[in-house]
Amino acid sequence: MSLRINDVAPDFTTDSTAGQLKFHEWVGDSYAILFSHPKDFTPVCTTEFGAVAQLAPEFEKRNTKVMGVSVDSVEEHKKWIKDIEAVAGAPANFPIIDDRDLQVSKLYDMLPADAYLPDGRTPADSATVRTVFIIGPDKKIRLMMIYPMSVGRNFAEILRALDAVQATDGVPIATPANWQPGQDVIVALSLTDEQAKEKFGDIDVKLPYLRYAKAPK
């Protein structure tokens, strides 16, 4: 069964570069980003893991843990980390899990259920393992992004999306197109104008169904 927004993220126990981890326990009271790759020692993936290493302070500010998935062994991951750190100029301290058996890839619907990757596989064999999940402290999936192998991920957008998820979490607002932190937000349709003013102060009514307010702090 495919995963959807607000589904509970499947739990799993796995080996990683940080030792054996139980996913829900590892997430704890934080937000989490789970992002996957088809294989170690591949060019686009190396730049992407490097981008995550560089953004470590930004994720920490947002109470967000990051976990990488790659369908190779922990031993291979540890060798690859040296390349990642050389490209990034920053330590890659986030865990990378061993998904050679495709446990997580299948749990998170990144591959067909009957996928089989033989020894000596190429990145093309696992091309569909290229997904990003943002998961809340309640362990529910808040956002999913899927990329083809040829398109490097924009981690500035992933960070922006994380900001939007956190800004709207439990608050009757949404973020408009191209929203950046600090900009006005959209009032949820569940509130009347009077309720919106009571909750957010002045509102800017563009259309009866499009009302802006200052972002709550």
N, C-alpha and C positions, 0 to 999 in steps of 0.2 A: 504494500500500500504506500502511495506517495505521501511525503510529508507536506504539511500546509502551515501557513502562519497560525500561531497560537497553539499548535500541537506541542506536547511536551517533548523536548529533545530526547531521543533515545539515550539511555544510559549505557555505558560499556566500561569494561576494565581492560587495560592494554599496557604493553610495555612502551616506554618512551625514553627519550634522552634524559629525562628527569626521574627515571625509575618507573615502577608500576603505578599507574594512576587509575582511579575510579572516577569517571567523568563528572557526575553530579557532585560528588564529594569535593573534587578539585575546583569546580565552579564556586561552590560555597555561596556566599552572599554577594558575589560579584556579578557583573555582566561578563559574557564570554564571547570571543570570536573564534570560530572553528573554520579553518581555511585549508583547502586540500590541493594537492598537486599530483601530476601523473608519475613523476619519477625524480629521484635525486640526480644531481649533476646535469641538469638541463638548463639552457640559458635563460629563458624567461622566468622560470621558477627561482633561479638564483637571485635575479634582480628583485623579485617580489619578496622573498624571504629577507633580503637585505633591506628593503623598504620597511618591513615590519620591525626589524632590529633597530632601525633609525628612529622609529616612532614609539619605541618603548616608553619614554617619559610621558608621551601624550596619552597612551592607553592607561598608564598608571594614574594619571590625573583623573581619569574617567572611571576609576574603579573597575577596570576591564582587564580580564586575563585573555591571553592569546595562545592558541594551540594549533600547530601545523600537523597536517596529515600527509604522508607520502607513502606510496606502496613499496617501500624498501625497508631494510632492517635498521635497527638502532645503530649497529656498527657502521653501516653505510652513512646514516645521518650524521654521526659524529665526525666522520671524515669530511662530509660535505659542508658542515658548519664552518670549517676553516676557510673554504672558498667564499661562503656567504659573508663572513666577517671581513675578509679581505676586500670584497667588493663594496660592502656597506661602510666600512670604517667604524663599525660599532659592534658590540658583543651581541650574539644571537642567543639570549638566555631563555627564550620561551621553549616549552617542550615540543618535540616533534615525535609523533607516535609511529610505531611499527605497524603498518597495515598490509603486510604481505598476504595475509589470508583474506583480505577484503572485508573484514568484519565491519569496520566503520563505514567503508564505501557503500556497502549494501544496506546497513542500518539507515543511512542517510540518503538512500536512493540516488547515489552517484553513479551506479552501474546497474545493468540488468541483473536480476536475481541469479541468472545462470552464467554470469560472466566467469571466464576462466583465463587467467594470465599465466602462461607457461614460463619456465625459467628462460632467461635471455630475452624477456619481453622488451619492447621498445616503448618510448613514451606514447606513441600512437596507439598502442594496445590499451592504454588506460586513459585515453584522451578525455573521457567524460568525468574523470576525477579532478574537477576544477571548479569548486563551489565555495561560497562564503556563507556562513550562517552567523547571525547575531542572536545571542541567546540571553534572556533576562535572568535575574536572580531567582525567579520562580521556575527556572529551567524550561520556560516556553520559548519557542522559536519566534523571534520578532521580525526577522528579515532574512531573505535568501537572495543570493546573486549567483548566476552561473555564467562562466566565460568559456569561449573556445580557446584552443591552445595558442592560436596566433595573436591573441589580444592580451597584452599585459594589463593587470588590474590597476585601477586608479585608487591608491590607498588614501588619497586626500578625500575622495568621494566616500570611501568606506568609513573614514573618520567622521565626515559630515553626516552620513546616515546614522552612525552611532549617536552623535549629538542630537539628531532629530528624534531618534527612538527614546533617548533618555529625557529629552525636553517634554515629550508628549506622554510619558509614562504615568498613567493614572490621573491625567489632567485633561479636561474636556477641550482640547485644542488639537490642531493639525498644523503641519508646516506647508507653506506654499512651494511652488516650483522654485528651484535654485536657492532655497532658504539657507542662510548662514546664521550661526549663533549670534544672538543679539538683535536680529531683525524681528519685525512684527510677525505674529502668528495668526492663524485662522481660528475663529471661535467655532466650536462644534455646533452642529445643527440641533443638538439636544437641549441647548440653552436658548431661552427667549432673549430679546434685546435687554430687558430689564435684569434678568439673571446674569447676563454677560457683563453688564455695567457694574452690578453689585460685586461680581467676582474679580473682574479685570480692570475696572475703571472705564475711562473713555473708550468707545469703540468706533471704528471707521467703517461705515456701512457702504460698501461698493455696490452690492446687490442684496436683495432680501436674504439670499443664501450665502453671500460672501462678505463676511464681517471680520475685520482685522482688529487686533488688540496688541498691546505691548506684551512681549514675552514675560511670563512669570519668572521671578528669580528663584 
